Amino acid sequence: MGKLYGKIVLTGGPCAGKTTAISKIEEELTSLGYYVIIIPESATELINSGIKPFGNSKIDLLNFQKLILNYQLGKENFYQQAIKLLDKDTKCIIICDRGALDNQAYITKEQFNEVIKEFGYTRISLLNRYDMILHLVTAADGKEEYYTLENNSARTETIEEARELDKKTLNAWIGHNYLKVFNNEGNFEEKLEKCLTAIQEFLGNPISIRRERKFLINPIKSDLSLLATYPHTTTNIEQYYLKPNYYHNYEKRLRKITYQEGANYYCTIQRRTKNGTKEIIKDSKITKEEFYNMLNTTSIISEVKKTRIVFIYNKQYFRLDIFANNPNIILEIEATKENQEVDIPNFLNIIKDITNDSSYQNINISQPKTKKLLKLN
């Protein structure tokens, strides 16, 4: 029987960054050995399937909310039962793209109470279904220039409507004993970092302060076999840098990350800013079919393949990348609040610090790629 370490809800107004946040959370927690289950947003699933409270053949709004609640709770119960069938050492996390209380934002309080009473629930009983609530404030409140509905065909809200829905959604979750709110101060990457930090804190893991150092490792003088004596996870990563259909300062990257249980696929689009940093435009999980379709229809600039070993040593996060098409072995260290000093494991021999050496960035050490048809296998 697998062990459920937490059921976490990501919520917020339209265009709050939930899709990108979920992708990042899943990737990070999976790399730390958690089995992550994502429950998609129920309203979007129903609307995209043709069941909606607006347009032609619309369903009454109250009945639509009943359908959503029934569907949402059914999915949650299904996955919690499925976890019981996993191996006993499986550390599971459920991430819900919105939870049962989100429905309260779209109808009156009295109507919502009628709906949940019909299903045999109270507001408190629904709050208690979840261990943690992460509310991401809509871009319509503080980052209006980034507000868009292009990434969700089920949404139609104006900026003013998005702000109002954001407030109603947050109010619906007030009273939960582990409610965290992430506003739009700073850039979106900082918003994501705060979200990830809150989850690590909840799980009792070392708290990352997102200050990375990179070192070149000497494989001859290092004993990599000792990695097995520490909690670790091993993945195989394929990264493809594509020629974007944008301006020259954009970077488009596809990643395939293979775990013991299978593979996940991601698409990232970044824009280089004037000060040299990168701003995430899109970072989302995609299907296997989408991944290979992009590879087959877009010019590939270069690729990199590597084995990544993620481990914790003296309350610090380490990522060791062993490249298949390059002799380099690179160690990344992520400092934590518990240990802000760099403490290199004594079984690894350092050649030099490459933190600020751009020649060791993945895109620069990757191999040129000759375009050929890649098969979906």
C-alpha angles and dihedrals in degrees: 000000000000119000120237109219095183148337108223128188123209110200141155142121126307115299095015096137098257095140094054092042092053091049092052094045092050093049095048097044092045090053088055092055102265122135102228122203117193119203108199123226107279098209092054091048092052095044093048090050090056100262105120143141094234140050125026118352090010124180122230108268094237092050089047090056090050090054091049094049093048092047094045096050091043092055092048092050091047095055094044089055091047091055089061089063094057125095113285094246094055111119106210133196124184116207114193119201091218124340139227096281092059088079089069090072093066102050136033121283090247092052091048092052089052091051096050092042089057088057093046097253138122126207091253093051090053092048089052092056089076132060099202138013121205113192115196111197115232118257085237087077108063102343101057093152089067097047111121139147096201092105094057120046090189092067127083105162125138119225091263092048091048091054091050093048090049091056093046091049092051091047090053091062098043108124097043109126094223104042116146124187123203115194131189100265108134122000130320093260089060089050090054093047092054090050092051092046091054091054093048089050091050092050092048093242124141109283113242118221090195095238107136131194124190128206135184110233128216104224094194095057095039128083103218092175089076090068087081090067092066130064103273146156126211124207136170115228130198116189124188122190110209133197103254122221088232138074124313094262093064125094123199119195134179121199133193112193115190118201130178089266097047141286137303125202128212139183121204128185116187133180122211112229127212093263092056099256125119127243120205112235096171132000115166144144113254135188125265089249093052091048095055093039090058091048092051096046103038132067111256113220097186144329139216129199122192146155113237123202114193116195142159119234123175092345093307130114117236131187117193114194119198109189123217096202099035133050092229123111112195128195120203119195122198112199119222135203088250092055118016094168122088108253109180115203108254092233092064122080117210122216096184146326110266099174094124098028107111091192087076095054111118095247090054098047094043122105124252110257126222109215114250136148111277116208127228102236 
